[in-house]
Amino acid sequence: MPAAHPKEFRDDVVAVARRGDAPIAEVAKDFGISESCLRNWLKTADVEDGVRPGMTRQDSDELRELKRRNRLLEQENEVLRRAAAYLSQANLRLGHHPK
């Protein structure tokens, strides 16, 4: 995988391409990137700017964190469910009956 370009570089290239002074292919060649790479950067920028529907980087990061937190909570819930079942069985064996 090629090395990622710095965000500032991508932002500059996108700004030049959006001005429309030159075709996408020429802008990409001038900056030493592929045309498909520039088109991807333009699509991503459109999503980030709210011009095109899609998930922004912030949305993606938040979703990843929420999924991680959800997995942790599900694991904690399973531990608590098993502990409650164990304690319930222990109470029945000792002759303690809930009222």
C-alpha positions, 0 to 999 in steps of 0.5 A: 500500500502506498504511503498516505499523503498528508491531509494538508496535501490532499486538501490542497489538491482537492481545492485546486481540482474544485476550481475547475481550471484544469481537467481532473486528469491534468490536476492529478498528473501535476500533483503526482497522483492517479486520477482515481485517487483524486476522484476518491479524494473529491468524493470524500471531501464532498461527503465531509462537506455535506455536499454528498450523502455518506458517512463522514470520518467523524461519524465513522470514528464514532460508530467504531467507538460505539460498537466497541463500547457495545461489545464491552457492555454485552460482555459485562451483561453476560457476566452479570446474567451468569452471576445472577443465575449462579446466585439464584441456584445457590440460594435454592440449594441452601433452602433460601426462597425468595419471598 
